[in-house]
Amino acid sequence: MSTKLEGKSVQEWIEEYPLLHKLIKMDEVLWVNPHYNAKNKNTNLSISNISEAAERLQRFAPYIETVFPETKNTNGIIESPLVEINKMKKAMEQAYQLDIHGTLLLKCDNDLPISGSIKARGGIYEVLKHAEELALEHGMLKTSDSYKIFASPDFRQFFSQYKIAVGSTGNLGLSIGIMSAELGFKVTVHMSADAKQWKKDLLRSKGVNVIEYPSDYSKAVEEGRKQAEADPNCYFIDDENSKDLFLGYAVAASRLKKQLEEMDITVDEKHPLFVYLPCGVGGGPGGITFGLKMEFGEHVHCFFAEPTHSPCFLIGQMTGLQDKVSVFDFGLDNRTDADGLAVGRSSSFVGKTIGNMLSGCFTIQDQRLYNFLRELADQENIFLEPSALAGFFGPIQLASQKEGEKYLTNQKLQTNMDNATHLVWATGGSMVPEEMMKEYYRRGVHDNVE
């Protein structure tokens, strides 16, 4: 740890940000963002960009419904249920000896059709946008056409001339691989060492070219980018810098608003909404946070969850270094069973775009992920992959840590917590093979981690 970071030694950074001591020791922490609600000059994105993305997904709905019959009940819209998990809430309160004031909900992106994770939002959206642009450019499509024509042999033949590439720890690769292959693209997914074997096998079964790397996520992205730059017919989906991925995720917010209204759940000054989002490079949770802030403004409070071995977004935000710093710079190993969160360096684009919208970040040990996994299965019969459980620690940290209490006081929320809604965003799980899920379950225990 002798490297200089932006002109300062690691020790100087630690002295400036004492929380780094705990992060280096891989302790679980809660960090509250001191720049929350500050003015942001780093984005030119607005709600109109999100509306444009939503309209594009609506145009593609007839095609989606045609080629993915599991979306028939939502008329080709890729969306997930929102459910109250009161039994889980009671179990958490008992295990941690505290009260979680308000309602506890689960946003079940683990059940999103097509690829079974949150990445079905951004990943699929960017592939569809690219396909639409190519079809319009070559005179094969008018936006007034029924997009069912994308399912025709002519379109599949047309797209077979083009390639798509992406670097992934797993779920983004699944969403992009499955969608691109269905349209007819030749697609390559560059997979990091953390990616689960079953995800690679599933992609290969769909005709996707999977290239494996012994190193981490950043290397997979770098290699994917290089391949695309060398081939004019290859389109690279850049998880670190893509506005299209970001906007695909952001569409979730207006749909969530409608679901909350259908459940008679109010979000306003006296009824705050807390959302806990697992975070890797930042694109998925960042896009959703952006969308939620456009819908609910100051009445929604978003917290990102990261493994203790991979808190790249927290470190990037806290120090202001963004992607100029890696967890490796502070001696962390980026090794976690939460494969979608195994990222050593965060997205600067996302960090700068939502830097003033994010309430804070917290970290969680791998064993605690398995404990939540088992508890949720027993209490609610819902099975998630380990990374998707990270958000469950959010309500507990907010209620038990001094930093959480200070945040609630500063935001004048203390008197309204009985009316609060806590929403944990479940990011994946429905496509995990049964034997692997049983193994995950076996690793969980019912008491909290010391």
Summary of the structure (lengths in Angstrom):
residues: 450
radius of gyration: 21.0
end to end distance: 27.9
largest distance: 63.3
contacts: 1634
relative contact order: 0.16
helix: 52%
strand: 15%
